[in-house]
Amino acid sequence: MKTVRQLVQAKGGGVHTIAPDARVIDALKLMAEKEIGALVVVDNGKLAGILSERDYARKVILLGKSSHDIPVREIMTDKVLTVPPSQTVEECMALMTTRRVRHLPVTEGERLIGLLSIGDLVKEVIADKEQTIKELESYIHR
């Protein structure tokens, strides 16, 4: 099974971020444009939080607020669960399941190096299981 570092490298590209003072509507537009479900909130180069579609649904829509008037900082999750690049996919899956989160920022020291979604991890688990099946079938047919 791969490590988080290997997954982040394979994913390529950067992490989409937004400032805590940006308006929620701008965050939503960016998420829609990039077809992603969360943005990492960065303040002066440091991880400040994460903003997900879930945050928006629960803290704006359900409370009857306007995404045009609210800064990201008001609805973001500020206690962010992060993982180091040495973490395994299985450990991340267990962590996400236990803590009921869908996105994990990957940090090395204080530096943000990637973002993994539950979809990224599920895809990797499926690929790993398919490889195991192929190897077992090959062994059986010898």
N, CA, C and O atoms as a MOPAC input file, in Angstrom:
PM7 MOZYME 1SCF
protein

 N      0.85100 1    -1.18400 1     0.00000 1
 C      0.00000 1     0.00000 1     0.00000 1
 C      0.89400 1     1.24400 1     0.00000 1
 O      1.92900 1     1.28100 1     0.66500 1
 N      0.48600 1     2.22900 1    -0.73700 1
 C      1.26900 1     3.45700 1    -0.89100 1
 C      1.21400 1     4.34700 1     0.34900 1
 O      0.33500 1     4.22800 1     1.20200 1
 N      2.19200 1     5.23600 1     0.40400 1
 C      2.18500 1     6.25300 1     1.44700 1
 C      1.48200 1     7.49200 1     0.89600 1
 O      1.22700 1     7.60100 1    -0.30300 1
 N      1.18200 1     8.40800 1     1.78700 1
 C      0.56700 1     9.67300 1     1.40600 1
 C      1.48500 1    10.43400 1     0.44600 1
 O      1.00800 1    11.04600 1    -0.51000 1
 N      2.79000 1    10.40200 1     0.69200 1
 C      3.73600 1    11.09000 1    -0.19200 1
 C      3.59900 1    10.58900 1    -1.63300 1
 O      3.57900 1    11.38500 1    -2.57200 1
 N      3.50600 1     9.27900 1    -1.80100 1
 C      3.36600 1     8.70700 1    -3.13900 1
 C      2.05300 1     9.13400 1    -3.79700 1
 O      2.01800 1     9.41400 1    -4.99600 1
 N      0.98400 1     9.18400 1    -3.01900 1
 C     -0.31000 1     9.61200 1    -3.56900 1
 C     -0.27600 1    11.07400 1    -4.00000 1
 O     -0.76700 1    11.42800 1    -5.07200 1
 N      0.30400 1    11.91300 1    -3.15800 1
 C      0.38500 1    13.34500 1    -3.46100 1
 C      1.22400 1    13.55200 1    -4.72400 1
 O      0.86100 1    14.35700 1    -5.58200 1
 N      2.33600 1    12.83400 1    -4.84200 1
 C      3.17900 1    12.95600 1    -6.02300 1
 C      2.44600 1    12.48500 1    -7.27500 1
 O      2.54600 1    13.11100 1    -8.33000 1
 N      1.71300 1    11.38600 1    -7.16000 1
 C      0.96700 1    10.85200 1    -8.29900 1
 C     -0.15900 1    11.78600 1    -8.72900 1
 O     -0.45000 1    11.90400 1    -9.91900 1
 N     -0.79400 1    12.45000 1    -7.76100 1
 C     -1.87200 1    13.39300 1    -8.05800 1
 C     -1.34700 1    14.59300 1    -8.82600 1
 O     -2.01100 1    15.12700 1    -9.71400 1
 N     -0.13100 1    15.00500 1    -8.45900 1
 C      0.45700 1    16.18000 1    -9.09800 1
 C     -0.34000 1    17.43400 1    -8.79900 1
 O     -1.30600 1    17.41500 1    -8.03600 1
 N      0.08400 1    18.50900 1    -9.41100 1
 C     -0.63200 1    19.77000 1    -9.22600 1
 C     -0.52300 1    20.30400 1    -7.82100 1
 O      0.04100 1    19.66100 1    -6.93600 1
 N     -1.05800 1    21.46500 1    -7.62700 1
 C     -1.00000 1    22.10700 1    -6.32200 1
 C     -2.27800 1    21.92300 1    -5.54600 1
 O     -3.18300 1    21.19000 1    -5.94500 1
 N     -2.32400 1    22.60000 1    -4.44400 1
 C     -3.50700 1    22.59500 1    -3.58200 1
 C     -4.21800 1    23.92600 1    -3.78000 1
 O     -3.59000 1    24.98400 1    -3.75100 1
 N     -5.50500 1    23.86800 1    -3.97900 1
 C     -6.28900 1    25.09600 1    -4.13100 1
 C     -6.53800 1    25.68400 1    -2.75300 1
 O     -7.03500 1    25.00900 1    -1.85100 1
 N     -6.18600 1    26.94400 1    -2.60800 1
 C     -6.31100 1    27.61000 1    -1.30900 1
 C     -7.10900 1    28.90600 1    -1.44500 1
 O     -7.35300 1    29.41300 1    -2.54000 1
 N     -7.49500 1    29.40900 1    -0.29000 1
 C     -8.19900 1    30.69600 1    -0.23700 1
 C     -7.83600 1    31.37800 1     1.07900 1
 O     -7.48300 1    30.71700 1     2.05500 1
 N     -7.92700 1    32.68800 1     1.09200 1
 C     -7.62000 1    33.45800 1     2.30600 1
 C     -8.83900 1    33.48500 1     3.22600 1
 O     -9.97100 1    33.40500 1     2.74900 1
 N     -8.62500 1    33.59500 1     4.51600 1
 C     -9.74300 1    33.60100 1     5.45800 1
 C    -10.65200 1    34.81900 1     5.32100 1
 O    -11.81800 1    34.76800 1     5.71300 1
 N    -10.12700 1    35.91600 1     4.76700 1
 C    -10.94200 1    37.12800 1     4.60600 1
 C    -11.72200 1    37.16200 1     3.29500 1
 O    -12.52500 1    38.06900 1     3.07400 1
 N    -11.49000 1    36.18000 1     2.42400 1
 C    -12.24200 1    36.11500 1     1.16300 1
 C    -13.71000 1    35.85200 1     1.46900 1
 O    -14.03800 1    35.26500 1     2.50100 1
 N    -14.57400 1    36.27600 1     0.59300 1
 C    -16.01500 1    36.04800 1     0.75200 1
 C    -16.33300 1    34.59100 1     0.41200 1
 O    -15.69900 1    33.99400 1    -0.45700 1
 N    -17.30200 1    34.04100 1     1.09400 1
 C    -17.71100 1    32.66300 1     0.87200 1
 C    -18.13800 1    32.46100 1    -0.58700 1
 O    -17.86500 1    31.40700 1    -1.16200 1
 N    -18.79500 1    33.43900 1    -1.18600 1
 C    -19.23000 1    33.30600 1    -2.57400 1
 C    -18.03800 1    33.08700 1    -3.49800 1
 O    -18.14100 1    32.34100 1    -4.47200 1
 N    -16.90300 1    33.73200 1    -3.20300 1
 C    -15.70800 1    33.55200 1    -4.02300 1
 C    -15.12400 1    32.15100 1    -3.83900 1
 O    -14.61000 1    31.55400 1    -4.78600 1
 N    -15.20600 1    31.64400 1    -2.63500 1
 C    -14.75200 1    30.27600 1    -2.37500 1
 C    -15.62200 1    29.27900 1    -3.13600 1
 O    -15.11500 1    28.32300 1    -3.72300 1
 N    -16.92400 1    29.50700 1    -3.12000 1
 C    -17.84400 1    28.61200 1    -3.83600 1
 C    -17.58500 1    28.64300 1    -5.33600 1
 O    -17.61300 1    27.60300 1    -5.99400 1
 N    -17.33700 1    29.82200 1    -5.87400 1
 C    -17.04000 1    29.94400 1    -7.30100 1
 C    -15.77000 1    29.18700 1    -7.65500 1
 O    -15.71300 1    28.51100 1    -8.68200 1
 N    -14.74600 1    29.29900 1    -6.80300 1
 C    -13.48800 1    28.59800 1    -7.04300 1
 C    -13.67900 1    27.08500 1    -6.97200 1
 O    -13.14000 1    26.34600 1    -7.79600 1
 N    -14.44700 1    26.63000 1    -5.98300 1
 C    -14.70800 1    25.18700 1    -5.87800 1
 C    -15.47400 1    24.67800 1    -7.09700 1
 O    -15.19100 1    23.59000 1    -7.59900 1
 N    -16.43200 1    25.45400 1    -7.56900 1
 C    -17.20000 1    25.04700 1    -8.74600 1
 C    -16.30600 1    25.03000 1    -9.98700 1
 O    -16.36400 1    24.10000 1   -10.79100 1
 N    -15.49600 1    26.04700 1   -10.13100 1
 C    -14.59300 1    26.14400 1   -11.29000 1
 C    -13.60000 1    24.98200 1   -11.33200 1
 O    -13.32200 1    24.43700 1   -12.40000 1
 N    -13.07400 1    24.61100 1   -10.18200 1
 C    -12.06200 1    23.54600 1   -10.09700 1
 C    -12.68200 1    22.16500 1    -9.89200 1
 O    -11.98000 1    21.15300 1    -9.89400 1
 N    -14.01100 1    22.13300 1    -9.71300 1
 C    -14.74200 1    20.88700 1    -9.48000 1
 C    -14.18200 1    20.12200 1    -8.28300 1
 O    -13.86300 1    18.93600 1    -8.36400 1
 N    -14.07800 1    20.84600 1    -7.17600 1
 C    -13.57000 1    20.27500 1    -5.92800 1
 C    -14.55500 1    20.53900 1    -4.80400 1
 O    -15.41400 1    21.41400 1    -4.91800 1
 N    -14.43400 1    19.78700 1    -3.72200 1
 C    -15.37700 1    19.90900 1    -2.61300 1
 C    -14.85300 1    20.64100 1    -1.40200 1
 O    -15.57100 1    20.81800 1    -0.41800 1
 N    -13.57800 1    21.07800 1    -1.46600 1
 C    -13.01200 1    21.77600 1    -0.31200 1
 C    -11.82300 1    22.62800 1    -0.73600 1
 O    -11.15600 1    22.35000 1    -1.73300 1
 N    -11.58000 1    23.66500 1     0.04100 1
 C    -10.42400 1    24.53800 1    -0.14900 1
 C     -9.66400 1    24.62200 1     1.16700 1
 O    -10.26100 1    24.67800 1     2.24200 1
 N     -8.35200 1    24.63100 1     1.06500 1
 C     -7.54500 1    24.84200 1     2.25400 1
 C     -7.46700 1    26.35500 1     2.47100 1
 O     -7.21100 1    27.11100 1     1.53400 1
 N     -7.68800 1    26.78400 1     3.70300 1
 C     -7.63800 1    28.20200 1     4.04300 1
 C     -6.23400 1    28.50200 1     4.55900 1
 O     -5.76600 1    27.90200 1     5.52600 1
 N     -5.57600 1    29.44600 1     3.88800 1
 C     -4.20400 1    29.80300 1     4.22300 1
 C     -4.14500 1    31.28100 1     4.57300 1
 O     -4.64400 1    32.13000 1     3.83500 1
 N     -3.52700 1    31.57500 1     5.70900 1
 C     -3.38000 1    32.94700 1     6.18400 1
 C     -1.89200 1    33.24000 1     6.36100 1
 O     -1.22400 1    32.61600 1     7.18600 1
 N     -1.38200 1    34.18900 1     5.58600 1
 C      0.04100 1    34.53300 1     5.63400 1
 C      0.94700 1    33.31200 1     5.48700 1
 O      1.93600 1    33.16200 1     6.20300 1
 N      0.58300 1    32.44400 1     4.54000 1
 C      1.39700 1    31.26800 1     4.26200 1
 C      1.21600 1    30.10600 1     5.22000 1
 O      1.87500 1    29.07800 1     5.07000 1
 N      0.33500 1    30.24800 1     6.20200 1
 C      0.13300 1    29.17600 1     7.18000 1
 C     -1.27500 1    28.60600 1     7.08100 1
 O     -2.23400 1    29.32200 1     6.79100 1
 N     -1.37900 1    27.32100 1     7.32400 1
 C     -2.66500 1    26.64100 1     7.33100 1
 C     -3.54200 1    27.21900 1     8.44300 1
 O     -3.17900 1    27.18400 1     9.61900 1
 N     -4.70500 1    27.75200 1     8.04800 1
 C     -5.60100 1    28.37200 1     9.02200 1
 C     -6.89800 1    27.58600 1     9.19000 1
 O     -7.58400 1    27.71400 1    10.20400 1
 N     -7.22600 1    26.77500 1     8.19200 1
 C     -8.46300 1    26.02500 1     8.25300 1
 C     -8.74800 1    25.32600 1     6.94600 1
 O     -7.90800 1    25.27200 1     6.04800 1
 N     -9.94700 1    24.79500 1     6.86000 1
 C    -10.41800 1    24.16000 1     5.63800 1
 C    -11.89400 1    24.52200 1     5.47200 1
 O    -12.64600 1    24.58300 1     6.44400 1
 N    -12.28100 1    24.75500 1     4.25600 1
 C    -13.66900 1    25.09700 1     3.94800 1
 C    -14.20400 1    24.04600 1     2.99300 1
 O    -13.66100 1    23.83400 1     1.90900 1
 N    -15.28000 1    23.39000 1     3.41400 1
 C    -15.86800 1    22.34600 1     2.58200 1
 C    -17.31200 1    22.70200 1     2.22700 1
 O    -17.91600 1    23.61000 1     2.79700 1
 N    -17.82800 1    21.95700 1     1.27200 1
 C    -19.23400 1    22.13400 1     0.91000 1
 C    -20.12100 1    21.86600 1     2.12400 1
 O    -21.17600 1    22.48100 1     2.28000 1
 N    -19.68900 1    20.95700 1     2.96700 1
 C    -20.44100 1    20.63800 1     4.18800 1
 C    -20.51000 1    21.85900 1     5.11000 1
 O    -21.56200 1    22.15300 1     5.67800 1
 N    -19.38000 1    22.57000 1     5.25700 1
 C    -19.37200 1    23.79000 1     6.07300 1
 C    -20.38900 1    24.79000 1     5.52600 1
 O    -21.14900 1    25.39600 1     6.28100 1
 N    -20.39100 1    24.95300 1     4.21100 1
 C    -21.30300 1    25.89400 1     3.57600 1
 C    -22.76300 1    25.50600 1     3.83200 1
 O    -23.58200 1    26.34100 1     4.21700 1
 N    -23.06800 1    24.23600 1     3.61300 1
 C    -24.45000 1    23.78400 1     3.78300 1
 C    -24.93900 1    23.97400 1     5.22100 1
 O    -26.07100 1    24.40000 1     5.44700 1
 N    -24.09900 1    23.66300 1     6.16400 1
 C    -24.51300 1    23.70100 1     7.56900 1
 C    -24.45500 1    25.08200 1     8.20000 1
 O    -25.24200 1    25.39500 1     9.09400 1
 N    -23.51900 1    25.91400 1     7.73400 1
 C    -23.29600 1    27.18700 1     8.42300 1
 C    -23.78800 1    28.40700 1     7.65300 1
 O    -23.77200 1    29.52100 1     8.17600 1
 N    -24.21900 1    28.20200 1     6.42700 1
 C    -24.75100 1    29.31900 1     5.65000 1
 C    -26.18800 1    29.01600 1     5.23700 1
 O    -27.12000 1    29.68600 1     5.68400 1
 N    -26.36400 1    28.03300 1     4.40700 1
 C    -27.68300 1    27.70800 1     3.86300 1
 C    -28.69400 1    27.41700 1     4.96900 1
 O    -29.76700 1    28.02000 1     5.00700 1
 N    -28.35800 1    26.50200 1     5.86000 1
 C    -29.31600 1    26.11500 1     6.90000 1
 C    -29.60800 1    27.23200 1     7.88800 1
 O    -30.64300 1    27.21100 1     8.55500 1
 N    -28.71400 1    28.20500 1     7.99200 1
 C    -28.92600 1    29.32300 1     8.91500 1
 C    -29.46800 1    30.56400 1     8.21100 1
 O    -29.63000 1    31.61900 1     8.82500 1
 N    -29.74600 1    30.42500 1     6.91600 1
 C    -30.33900 1    31.52400 1     6.17900 1
 C    -29.42500 1    32.71900 1     5.97000 1
 O    -29.90000 1    33.84300 1     5.81100 1
 N    -28.12300 1    32.48900 1     5.96800 1
 C    -27.16500 1    33.57900 1     5.76000 1
 C    -26.87500 1    33.75000 1     4.27400 1
 O    -27.27300 1    32.92100 1     3.45600 1
 N    -26.18500 1    34.82000 1     3.93400 1
 C    -25.82300 1    35.08300 1     2.54500 1
 C    -24.33300 1    34.85100 1     2.32300 1
 O    -23.50000 1    35.39500 1     3.04900 1
 N    -24.00200 1    34.04900 1     1.32700 1
 C    -22.60000 1    33.76700 1     1.02400 1
 C    -21.87600 1    34.99700 1     0.47800 1
 O    -20.64800 1    35.01100 1     0.39900 1
 N    -22.63300 1    36.02600 1     0.10200 1
 C    -22.02900 1    37.27200 1    -0.40000 1
 C    -21.48900 1    38.13800 1     0.74400 1
 O    -20.58700 1    38.95200 1     0.54500 1
 N    -22.04700 1    37.95400 1     1.93200 1
 C    -21.71000 1    38.82700 1     3.06500 1
 C    -20.73400 1    38.21800 1     4.06900 1
 O    -20.17500 1    38.93900 1     4.89600 1
 N    -20.52400 1    36.93000 1     4.01300 1
 C    -19.75600 1    36.23900 1     5.05300 1
 C    -18.32100 1    35.96000 1     4.59600 1
 O    -18.10700 1    35.49200 1     3.47700 1
 N    -17.34200 1    36.24400 1     5.45600 1
 C    -15.97100 1    35.85700 1     5.11500 1
 C    -15.77200 1    34.35900 1     5.39200 1
 O    -16.44000 1    33.78200 1     6.25000 1
 N    -14.86400 1    33.75600 1     4.66800 1
 C    -14.54200 1    32.34200 1     4.82400 1
 C    -14.23700 1    32.01100 1     6.28100 1
 O    -14.66000 1    30.96900 1     6.78300 1
 N    -13.51600 1    32.88000 1     6.95100 1
 C    -13.10800 1    32.63600 1     8.33800 1
 C    -14.30400 1    32.32800 1     9.25000 1
 O    -14.16400 1    31.60200 1    10.23400 1
 N    -15.48100 1    32.88300 1     8.92000 1
 C    -16.65400 1    32.70500 1     9.77200 1
 C    -17.23700 1    31.29100 1     9.70100 1
 O    -17.87800 1    30.84100 1    10.65000 1
 N    -17.02300 1    30.59600 1     8.59700 1
 C    -17.63200 1    29.26600 1     8.47200 1
 C    -16.62800 1    28.13200 1     8.29300 1
 O    -17.01600 1    26.96400 1     8.29600 1
 N    -15.34800 1    28.45400 1     8.13900 1
 C    -14.34500 1    27.40400 1     7.92700 1
 C    -14.19000 1    26.54700 1     9.18700 1
 O    -14.53700 1    26.96700 1    10.29100 1
 N    -13.67500 1    25.36800 1     8.99600 1
 C    -13.29400 1    24.51800 1    10.11300 1
 C    -11.87200 1    24.90200 1    10.47000 1
 O    -10.96400 1    24.74600 1     9.65400 1
 N    -11.66600 1    25.40900 1    11.69100 1
 C    -10.32800 1    25.90400 1    12.03100 1
 C     -9.46500 1    24.88600 1    12.76200 1
 O     -8.25000 1    25.06200 1    12.85600 1
 N    -10.06500 1    23.84100 1    13.27300 1
 C     -9.28800 1    22.76500 1    13.89200 1
 C     -9.12200 1    21.67800 1    12.84000 1
 O     -9.92600 1    20.75100 1    12.74000 1
 N     -8.05200 1    21.81900 1    12.05700 1
 C     -7.85500 1    20.96200 1    10.90100 1
 C     -7.00500 1    19.74900 1    11.25900 1
 O     -5.93600 1    19.86400 1    11.85800 1
 N     -7.50200 1    18.61700 1    10.88300 1
 C     -6.77900 1    17.36800 1    11.02600 1
 C     -5.83300 1    17.25700 1     9.82800 1
 O     -6.28300 1    17.31800 1     8.68400 1
 N     -4.54400 1    17.09700 1    10.07200 1
 C     -3.56800 1    16.96300 1     8.98800 1
 C     -2.83200 1    15.63900 1     9.13700 1
 O     -2.85700 1    15.00800 1    10.19400 1
 N     -2.17600 1    15.23300 1     8.05400 1
 C     -1.36400 1    14.01700 1     8.08800 1
 C      0.00500 1    14.31300 1     7.48800 1
 O      0.14000 1    15.17600 1     6.62100 1
 N      1.02100 1    13.58500 1     7.96100 1
 C      2.35100 1    13.72100 1     7.37800 1
 C      2.45900 1    12.84800 1     6.12000 1
 O      1.65900 1    11.93000 1     5.94200 1
 N      3.42200 1    13.11900 1     5.26000 1
 C      3.56300 1    12.33700 1     4.03500 1
 C      3.94000 1    10.86900 1     4.27600 1
 O      3.80000 1    10.04100 1     3.37500 1
 N      4.40800 1    10.55000 1     5.46000 1
 C      4.79400 1     9.17100 1     5.77400 1
 C      3.60100 1     8.28400 1     6.13000 1
 O      3.73600 1     7.06200 1     6.19200 1
 N      2.45800 1     8.88000 1     6.35900 1
 C      1.24100 1     8.13700 1     6.72600 1
 C      0.86100 1     7.19100 1     5.58500 1
 O      1.10100 1     7.49600 1     4.41700 1
 N      0.27700 1     6.06000 1     5.92000 1
 C     -0.17200 1     5.12700 1     4.88000 1
 C     -1.62200 1     5.43600 1     4.49300 1
 O     -2.34600 1     6.12000 1     5.21700 1
 N     -2.01400 1     4.91900 1     3.35200 1
 C     -3.38400 1     5.09000 1     2.87500 1
 C     -4.36100 1     4.47100 1     3.87900 1
 O     -5.39700 1     5.06000 1     4.18800 1
 N     -4.02400 1     3.28200 1     4.38500 1
 C     -4.91100 1     2.61700 1     5.34100 1
 C     -5.08400 1     3.44000 1     6.61500 1
 O     -6.19000 1     3.54100 1     7.14700 1
 N     -3.99500 1     4.02600 1     7.10000 1
 C     -4.07900 1     4.86000 1     8.29900 1
 C     -4.96700 1     6.07900 1     8.04700 1
 O     -5.74400 1     6.47900 1     8.91300 1
 N     -4.84400 1     6.66100 1     6.86300 1
 C     -5.67600 1     7.82400 1     6.51400 1
 C     -7.14600 1     7.44200 1     6.42300 1
 O     -8.01300 1     8.18300 1     6.88700 1
 N     -7.42800 1     6.29000 1     5.82900 1
 C     -8.81500 1     5.83300 1     5.72000 1
 C     -9.41600 1     5.64500 1     7.12000 1
 O    -10.55300 1     6.04300 1     7.37400 1
 N     -8.65000 1     5.04500 1     8.00900 1
 C     -9.13800 1     4.83100 1     9.37000 1
 C     -9.37900 1     6.16400 1    10.07200 1
 O    -10.38500 1     6.33800 1    10.76100 1
 N     -8.45900 1     7.09200 1     9.89600 1
 C     -8.57100 1     8.41400 1    10.50300 1
 C     -9.80000 1     9.16200 1     9.97800 1
 O    -10.54900 1     9.75900 1    10.75200 1
 N     -9.99800 1     9.12500 1     8.66900 1
 C    -11.13300 1     9.82100 1     8.07200 1
 C    -12.46000 1     9.20600 1     8.52600 1
 O    -13.43600 1     9.91700 1     8.76300 1
 N    -12.48000 1     7.89900 1     8.64100 1
 C    -13.69500 1     7.20700 1     9.07600 1
 C    -14.01100 1     7.53700 1    10.53300 1
 O    -15.14800 1     7.85700 1    10.87900 1
 N    -12.99400 1     7.45300 1    11.37000 1
 C    -13.17400 1     7.71400 1    12.79400 1
 C    -13.57500 1     9.15600 1    13.06700 1
 O    -14.47500 1     9.42200 1    13.86300 1
 N    -12.90100 1    10.08000 1    12.40200 1
 C    -13.12800 1    11.50700 1    12.66200 1
 C    -14.20800 1    12.11400 1    11.76100 1
 O    -14.55100 1    13.28800 1    11.90600 1
 N    -14.73500 1    11.32600 1    10.84400 1
 C    -15.81900 1    11.74300 1     9.94900 1
 C    -15.45700 1    12.99000 1     9.13600 1
 O    -16.21300 1    13.96000 1     9.08100 1
 N    -14.27700 1    12.93500 1     8.50600 1
 C    -13.84500 1    14.01400 1     7.61600 1
 C    -13.65400 1    13.45600 1     6.21200 1
 O    -13.43100 1    12.25800 1     6.03300 1
 N    -13.74200 1    14.32200 1     5.23400 1
 C    -13.63100 1    13.89600 1     3.83700 1
 C    -12.37200 1    14.40700 1     3.15500 1
 O    -12.06100 1    14.00600 1     2.03300 1
 N    -11.65200 1    15.28600 1     3.82800 1
 C    -10.43400 1    15.86700 1     3.25400 1
 C     -9.33800 1    15.94700 1     4.30200 1
 O     -9.58700 1    16.31800 1     5.44900 1
 N     -8.12200 1    15.59700 1     3.89800 1
 C     -6.97100 1    15.65300 1     4.79900 1
 C     -5.84500 1    16.45000 1     4.15500 1
 O     -5.26200 1    16.00600 1     3.16700 1
 N     -5.53500 1    17.61500 1     4.69900 1
 C     -4.34900 1    18.32100 1     4.22400 1
 C     -3.10000 1    17.52200 1     4.62800 1
 O     -3.03000 1    16.95700 1     5.72000 1
 N     -2.13600 1    17.49200 1     3.73200 1
 C     -0.88300 1    16.80300 1     3.98600 1
 C      0.16200 1    17.87500 1     4.25900 1
 O      0.38300 1    18.76500 1     3.43800 1
 N      0.80200 1    17.78100 1     5.42100 1
 C      1.78400 1    18.79200 1     5.79900 1
 C      3.11300 1    18.13400 1     6.13400 1
 O      3.18200 1    17.02500 1     6.66400 1
 N      4.15700 1    18.86500 1     5.80200 1
 C      5.51300 1    18.46100 1     6.16200 1
 C      6.05800 1    19.61100 1     6.98600 1
 O      6.39000 1    20.67100 1     6.45500 1
 N      6.14800 1    19.39000 1     8.29500 1
 C      6.44000 1    20.51100 1     9.18500 1
 C      5.23200 1    21.43200 1     9.14400 1
 O      4.10500 1    21.00000 1     9.38700 1
 N      5.46800 1    22.69600 1     8.83800 1
 C      4.34500 1    23.64000 1     8.70800 1
 C      3.96700 1    23.89500 1     7.25800 1
 O      3.08600 1    24.70500 1     6.97100 1
 N      4.64400 1    23.19100 1     6.33500 1
 C      4.42600 1    23.41000 1     4.90600 1
 C      3.33300 1    22.49100 1     4.36700 1
 O      3.38100 1    21.27500 1     4.55400 1
 N      2.35300 1    23.08600 1     3.70000 1
 C      1.26900 1    22.34600 1     3.05800 1
 C      1.80800 1    21.76000 1     1.75600 1
 O      2.28300 1    22.49800 1     0.89300 1
 N      1.73700 1    20.43300 1     1.61100 1
 C      2.26500 1    19.82700 1     0.38200 1
 C      1.20000 1    19.11600 1    -0.44400 1
 O      1.47400 1    18.69200 1    -1.56700 1
 N     -0.00800 1    18.98000 1     0.09400 1
 C     -1.05200 1    18.31800 1    -0.67300 1
 C     -2.35900 1    18.26600 1     0.08700 1
 O     -2.45400 1    18.67300 1     1.24500 1
 N     -3.36100 1    17.75400 1    -0.60000 1
 C     -4.68300 1    17.56500 1    -0.01300 1
 C     -5.23900 1    16.27000 1    -0.56900 1
 O     -5.27800 1    16.07800 1    -1.78400 1
 N     -5.66700 1    15.38700 1     0.30700 1
 C     -6.25600 1    14.12400 1    -0.11300 1
 C     -7.73200 1    14.10200 1     0.23900 1
 O     -8.13600 1    14.54300 1     1.31500 1
 N     -8.52000 1    13.58700 1    -0.67400 1
 C     -9.95000 1    13.41800 1    -0.41800 1
 C    -10.22000 1    11.94800 1    -0.16000 1
 O     -9.38800 1    11.08900 1    -0.45300 1
 N    -11.36500 1    11.67300 1     0.38000 1
 C    -11.75400 1    10.28600 1     0.60400 1
 C    -11.78600 1     9.54300 1    -0.73200 1
 O    -11.48200 1     8.35200 1    -0.78800 1
 N    -12.15200 1    10.23800 1    -1.79700 1
 C    -12.16600 1     9.63000 1    -3.13200 1
 C    -10.77800 1     9.20400 1    -3.58600 1
 O    -10.61600 1     8.14200 1    -4.18600 1
 N     -9.77100 1    10.03400 1    -3.30100 1
 C     -8.39300 1     9.67300 1    -3.64700 1
 C     -7.99300 1     8.37600 1    -2.95800 1
 O     -7.38000 1     7.49700 1    -3.56400 1
 N     -8.35100 1     8.27100 1    -1.68000 1
 C     -7.97400 1     7.09700 1    -0.90600 1
 C     -8.73800 1     5.85100 1    -1.35000 1
 O     -8.15600 1     4.77100 1    -1.44800 1
 N    -10.01700 1     5.99100 1    -1.61400 1
 C    -10.81900 1     4.85900 1    -2.07700 1
 C    -10.28400 1     4.35000 1    -3.41200 1
 O    -10.17600 1     3.14200 1    -3.62400 1
 N     -9.95200 1     5.26800 1    -4.30400 1
 C     -9.38800 1     4.88500 1    -5.60300 1
 C     -8.11300 1     4.06700 1    -5.43200 1
 O     -7.91100 1     3.07100 1    -6.12700 1
 N     -7.26600 1     4.48200 1    -4.51900 1
 C     -6.01100 1     3.78300 1    -4.25900 1
 C     -6.25200 1     2.41300 1    -3.65400 1
 O     -5.58900 1     1.44900 1    -4.03700 1
 N     -7.18300 1     2.30100 1    -2.72100 1
 C     -7.49100 1     1.01000 1    -2.10900 1
 C     -8.01300 1     0.03900 1    -3.16700 1
 O     -7.62400 1    -1.12900 1    -3.18700 1
 N     -8.88500 1     0.51800 1    -4.03700 1
 C     -9.42900 1    -0.33300 1    -5.10600 1
 C     -8.30700 1    -0.78700 1    -6.03200 1
 O     -8.23800 1    -1.96600 1    -6.38000 1
 N     -7.43000 1     0.12600 1    -6.43700 1
 C     -6.30600 1    -0.22900 1    -7.32000 1
 C     -5.41300 1    -1.27300 1    -6.65700 1
 O     -4.95800 1    -2.21100 1    -7.31200 1
 N     -5.16200 1    -1.11300 1    -5.36500 1
 C     -4.32200 1    -2.05900 1    -4.63600 1
 C     -4.98100 1    -3.43600 1    -4.59500 1
 O     -4.31000 1    -4.44800 1    -4.79500 1
 N     -6.27600 1    -3.48400 1    -4.34200 1
 C     -6.99100 1    -4.76800 1    -4.28500 1
 C     -7.02800 1    -5.42600 1    -5.66100 1
 O     -6.89200 1    -6.64600 1    -5.76400 1
 N     -7.21000 1    -4.64000 1    -6.71200 1
 C     -7.20700 1    -5.19700 1    -8.07100 1
 C     -5.85000 1    -5.81000 1    -8.40000 1
 O     -5.78400 1    -6.86200 1    -9.03600 1
 N     -4.78100 1    -5.16900 1    -7.97800 1
 C     -3.43200 1    -5.68800 1    -8.20000 1
 C     -3.24300 1    -7.01000 1    -7.45100 1
 O     -2.66200 1    -7.95200 1    -7.98900 1
 N     -3.72400 1    -7.07600 1    -6.23800 1
 C     -3.62800 1    -8.31200 1    -5.45000 1
 C     -4.38800 1    -9.44000 1    -6.13700 1
 O     -3.89800 1   -10.56700 1    -6.20300 1
 N     -5.56300 1    -9.15000 1    -6.64200 1
 C     -6.37100 1   -10.16100 1    -7.34300 1
 C     -5.62700 1   -10.66600 1    -8.57300 1
 O     -5.58200 1   -11.87200 1    -8.81400 1
 N     -5.04500 1    -9.76100 1    -9.35200 1
 C     -4.28400 1   -10.16900 1   -10.54800 1
 C     -3.11800 1   -11.07600 1   -10.17600 1
 O     -2.86100 1   -12.07900 1   -10.84200 1
 N     -2.42000 1   -10.71400 1    -9.11100 1
 C     -1.28900 1   -11.52700 1    -8.66800 1
 C     -1.75300 1   -12.90600 1    -8.21100 1
 O     -1.10100 1   -13.90400 1    -8.52000 1
 N     -2.85200 1   -12.98200 1    -7.49000 1
 C     -3.38200 1   -14.27200 1    -7.04800 1
 C     -3.84200 1   -15.11900 1    -8.22200 1
 O     -3.60300 1   -16.32600 1    -8.24900 1
 N     -4.50300 1   -14.49300 1    -9.19800 1
 C     -4.95400 1   -15.23300 1   -10.39000 1
 C     -3.76200 1   -15.75700 1   -11.16100 1
 O     -3.78800 1   -16.88200 1   -11.66000 1
 N     -2.72300 1   -14.95600 1   -11.26100 1
 C     -1.50700 1   -15.37900 1   -11.95300 1
 C     -0.87400 1   -16.56300 1   -11.23200 1
 O     -0.40700 1   -17.50300 1   -11.87600 1
 N     -0.85300 1   -16.52500 1    -9.93400 1
 C     -0.27600 1   -17.59700 1    -9.13900 1
 C     -1.07300 1   -18.89000 1    -9.31800 1
 O     -0.49100 1   -19.96700 1    -9.45100 1
 N     -2.38800 1   -18.78300 1    -9.32200 1
 C     -3.26400 1   -19.94700 1    -9.46700 1
 C     -3.08400 1   -20.61500 1   -10.81700 1
 O     -3.13300 1   -21.84100 1   -10.91400 1
 N     -2.87600 1   -19.82900 1   -11.85300 1
 C     -2.80700 1   -20.35000 1   -13.22000 1
 C     -1.41300 1   -20.87100 1   -13.60300 1
 O     -1.19500 1   -21.24800 1   -14.75400 1
 N     -0.49900 1   -20.89500 1   -12.68200 1
 C      0.85800 1   -21.38200 1   -12.98900 1
 C      0.87600 1   -22.86700 1   -13.10800 1
 O      1.92800 1   -23.45300 1   -13.36300 1

